[in-house]
Every structure is written in structure tokens, then in C-alpha cells.
Amino acid sequence: MNEDSNGRFDRLYADRTSGLRTSVTRELAASRRGPGMVSLAGGSPEMGAFVEDALRRMGSSVVRESATAFQYAPTEGTSAARGVVVEAMAAAGTPSRPEDVLVTNGGQQGLDLMGRVFLNEGDAVLVEAPTYYGALDAFAAYRPRVLGVPVDDEGMDIAEAREVLEAARRTGTRVKFVYTIPNFQNPTGVTMTLGRRRELLELAREYDLPILEDDAYAMLRYGGEPVPSLSALEQQETGGPERAAYLGTFSKIFSPGVRLGWVHAHPEILRRMRLAKQGADLGSSNLSQTVAVEFFRSGKWREHVRRLARIYGERRDAMLDSLAEFMPEGVSWTRPEGGFFVWVTLPEGVDASAMLPEAVGRGVAYVPGEDFYADGFGGKNHLRLSFSFAEPRLIWRGVRILASVVRDRMEIEGIVGRELRERAHARG
Ligand SMILES: Cc1ncc(COP(=O)(O)O)c(C=O)c1O
């Protein structure tokens, strides 16, 4: 029985809870952990001995600061934590000021606050399609219309975005903001080119829209050249944040367990977000902020991030090499310059959601593409692989198993035979 139907309190729940999403397949992928299982599903970061060691050493200093660390923190975050945010943003190439920063409970809360301060029911938000499902989940509570814009190997298709905005204008749909992940996008791994970033800023100016730039993977680059953030590009002209709000997180470069992220935005947006956050949780954990500040103050964090980038770079290479080695013809994938994810395209007609139980049964998990589309209609023949958590040896094993599952599916669907026939036909 569907847990949500004919429930005991159905007539009492707020309408907004009916918009909250769940995903059976995502849960299936996440639930199977343990020996023999290679999870290429979740985006959990590698912590490594370094963080554990640092945290152990930190213990005593946190106790020393217990008079404040165990107290409430200001809603906007401690000034020390906001100072660390400014340092982290500078290291990733985006200027900022502590007074323009709101410390949040992970980047995830920044997504929720954006929805909370901008979206009325029925308003629209423009997103990349596919996009991070956590953002779709966060926005869903405010019951918006989600307008998806396709992503190609240069990032969001800006010409298409313009058409979507035009159509919305014609039909009287109020678009409230654009959400984008320009670096190593979750789930495609694609990085938006400088040209597209400039075009997006121009488009947002034309339609007078704020942009939420989610830069969760900012510092995790393993190849290619850094591209200035939308926020940095805008600030070159305006001297401070205007319409480009920037979302960051300590989850990927330090620890997801401290639940710390931030939003850097125009003072008016930030003021509303601070009020919304005050109502939600009064403020982020002072203890977490103390721990994070200690870690970043030690100065060793740059070395830690370099080490992470080396580890993840090796894992990405293991994934790309094993895909090339094992995947049957007709399967393609992206080649990310950073972040955690590779986006795999299966031949038309191979359904990644339907294939998941078989893959999990044989010992490998992934997230089906459908989860990254708001309407659940896109992405059927896609899947997201994460290389962040498994060691190269396991990545090779997982991809080998996955490739055999894909090949079997292609055979069942008659795709392998058809392809061979077509190739033979092409050769004459
Ligand atoms: C693109 C993106 N944004 C935001 C988040 C939120 O992360 P957290 O709340 O741990 O900062 C994630 C986590 O995976 C992510 O991939």
C-alpha cells in the first residue's frame, strides 16, 4: 500500500506536503550498502585520515572554547565562520565580504531559503534539466512550476532558456529565479563555458531575475582551467553581489556531518533569508562552526583540498578508463573536469530505472536519470555514476558489473542485435 494514501491524518496535512518528492529507486540504490556492494550512487565525500586526525587534535580546543561553542550562534553565523567563508570563496576565485554571507545548515538549507523567500505556489523556477534532485526536493515544498532547460557539453542551453522565458512571459507565468550549477554539474559533470556564463548573466538582466549559483564542488577541479563564477563576473561590474547569489558548502572539502554551507547574496535577499532562517532554526550549530573554524584556521585545509583533488582525480580517471574498457558500443558518457559525477547515456529504449534492481542484485548501485528531472519524464535512458566514494579498484569492479547488466538489457531489448545489423548494413 502506498504509505501516503488513506493515511490517518490526511485531511489535516498542509497542501505543500503533497508536493514533497520521494524516489523509490534512489532509496533502493542508497539502501544497499555492505560487503560485496559497490555503490556508485551517493555523493558522499572521502574523509580520509587527515580530517579524522585534525578532528582528534581539535577536540581539546573546542572544549577550551566551550563557553561559546555550546551556546546559540547568531542567525547569520559567527563572525569567525563568515571569515572562513570569505577565505574559502577567495581561494575559489570569488570575492566576498563577511556582511554579505549567511551561514546555513549545509548548502541544502540555502536551496530551501531561496525557495522560501522567492516562491509562491504556482511561481516558476528555471533549472537545468537534468539538475540536482536535492534542489528539486527543496523547491518542491513551495509548489512551484519547474521549467527545465537542457544542458549540453557547454552547460545550460541559453538560447533554449530564452525561449522558455519568452513562453512563460506569453502565458503569464511568473518566473522568480534561475538555479544553476555551473561547475561540474550534478548530475552531468558538465562545466558551463565562460561565454555561456556571460550570456546567462545578460539574460537574467534582461528578464530582471536573480540567479542562484550552486558552486558545491568549487574547489574540486582535476583538469582544465578554472572559469570565473557568475558571482565573480557580476561583481567585476557591480562591486558587490546584485542578482547573482552564490551558494557554497563545507561538505565536500571538509565534512558533510558538520552541516555547514553558506549563501553570499545582495543585502536585501540576505536579510529576508536571515529572517526565514531565524524562524526555521534560529541559527546553525555553534559547535559545528567552532570545529570548522578551527580546521580552516590551522591553515592545513589547502593541503587537504589538494590531497582530495588528487584522490578524486584518480577515481575519475578510474571511472573513465573502466567505462571505456567495458561499456558496449552505443553507450556514451561525460568527461568531467572536477566534482563527483559522470553522466551515462544508454541507447534509446534502455530504461535505467527498470534496470536498477538487476544492477543492485549483481552488486552495483547508481542513480537513474529520471530522478534529476522535475516532471519525472526525462532521463529514462540515463544514469548518474559517482566516483567520489569508492576506491579505483572498486570503481573498476562496479563499472564491469554495470557494463554486463547494460549489455544484457540491450540484448533483451534487441538493441545489440539491431546495432550489429545496422553496422553490418552500413559496411555494405
Ligand atoms: C549541487 C549540490 N548542491 C548542494 C548540495 C547540498 O550539500 P550540503 O547540504 O551537504 O552542503 C549538494 C550535495 O550533494 C550538491 O550536490
The ligand as a Gaussian input file, in Angstrom:
#p B3LYP/6-31G(d) Opt

LIG

0 1
 C       24.907000      20.532000      -6.315000
 C       24.716000      20.366000      -4.852000
 N       24.233000      21.382000      -4.145000
 C       24.040000      21.288000      -2.827000
 C       24.299000      20.132000      -2.153000
 C       23.997000      20.102000      -0.684000
 O       25.008000      19.629000       0.104000
 P       25.146000      20.012000       1.621000
 O       23.807000      20.339000       2.174000
 O       25.767000      18.833000       2.254000
 O       26.034000      21.211000       1.647000
 C       24.781000      19.012000      -2.842000
 C       25.054000      17.732000      -2.175000
 O       25.320000      16.729000      -2.721000
 C       25.001000      19.145000      -4.230000
 O       25.457000      18.127000      -4.973000

